[in-house]
Amino acid sequence: MLEQELAFYEQNLENWLHQYADKFVLVKGEEMVGVYDTNEQALTAGASLFGLESYLIRRIEKVTEEIRLPALTLGLLYANPSHAIASPRTIA
């Protein structure tokens, strides 16, 4: 999963370090979709552009910390805000 995006990121990392160090890059396939100041901005753009499709967001840095969400990867957790269910809350 995301092999193409990861390979593209690795191929371009040295160039991006000079221009975009410590920013967040959004990659889909073999395309840099955008560069953002925060992870939240990149996530918002990715969700807006690609919905539930896979895409890669990485901080542009020499040492990359990889974060995996097994429940999301295995399909046990679905991020679909258009079908969110509101639960009533009671305030005591």
Contacts in CASP RR format, 6 or more apart in sequence:
PFRMAT RR
TARGET T0000
AUTHOR 0000-0000-0000
METHOD contacts of the structure
MODEL  1
MLEQELAFYEQNLENWLHQYADKFVLVKGEEMVGVYDTNEQALTAGASLF
GLESYLIRRIEKVTEEIRLPALTLGLLYANPSHAIASPRTIA
1 54 0 8 1.000
1 73 0 8 1.000
2 54 0 8 1.000
2 55 0 8 1.000
2 56 0 8 1.000
4 29 0 8 1.000
4 30 0 8 1.000
5 27 0 8 1.000
5 28 0 8 1.000
5 29 0 8 1.000
5 30 0 8 1.000
5 54 0 8 1.000
5 55 0 8 1.000
5 56 0 8 1.000
6 56 0 8 1.000
8 27 0 8 1.000
8 29 0 8 1.000
8 30 0 8 1.000
8 31 0 8 1.000
8 32 0 8 1.000
9 25 0 8 1.000
9 27 0 8 1.000
9 56 0 8 1.000
9 58 0 8 1.000
12 32 0 8 1.000
13 60 0 8 1.000
16 25 0 8 1.000
16 32 0 8 1.000
16 35 0 8 1.000
16 60 0 8 1.000
17 60 0 8 1.000
17 61 0 8 1.000
17 62 0 8 1.000
20 35 0 8 1.000
20 60 0 8 1.000
21 60 0 8 1.000
21 61 0 8 1.000
22 59 0 8 1.000
22 60 0 8 1.000
22 61 0 8 1.000
23 35 0 8 1.000
23 36 0 8 1.000
23 37 0 8 1.000
23 59 0 8 1.000
23 60 0 8 1.000
24 35 0 8 1.000
24 36 0 8 1.000
24 37 0 8 1.000
24 38 0 8 1.000
24 39 0 8 1.000
24 41 0 8 1.000
24 42 0 8 1.000
24 57 0 8 1.000
24 58 0 8 1.000
24 59 0 8 1.000
24 60 0 8 1.000
25 32 0 8 1.000
25 34 0 8 1.000
25 35 0 8 1.000
25 36 0 8 1.000
25 42 0 8 1.000
25 56 0 8 1.000
25 57 0 8 1.000
25 58 0 8 1.000
25 60 0 8 1.000
26 32 0 8 1.000
26 33 0 8 1.000
26 34 0 8 1.000
26 35 0 8 1.000
26 36 0 8 1.000
26 42 0 8 1.000
26 45 0 8 1.000
26 46 0 8 1.000
26 55 0 8 1.000
26 56 0 8 1.000
26 57 0 8 1.000
27 33 0 8 1.000
27 55 0 8 1.000
27 56 0 8 1.000
27 57 0 8 1.000
27 58 0 8 1.000
28 49 0 8 1.000
28 50 0 8 1.000
28 53 0 8 1.000
28 55 0 8 1.000
28 56 0 8 1.000
29 55 0 8 1.000
33 45 0 8 1.000
33 46 0 8 1.000
33 49 0 8 1.000
33 55 0 8 1.000
34 42 0 8 1.000
34 45 0 8 1.000
35 60 0 8 1.000
36 42 0 8 1.000
36 45 0 8 1.000
39 57 0 8 1.000
39 59 0 8 1.000
42 57 0 8 1.000
43 57 0 8 1.000
46 55 0 8 1.000
46 57 0 8 1.000
47 81 0 8 1.000
49 55 0 8 1.000
52 78 0 8 1.000
52 79 0 8 1.000
52 80 0 8 1.000
58 64 0 8 1.000
69 77 0 8 1.000
70 76 0 8 1.000
71 77 0 8 1.000
72 79 0 8 1.000
END
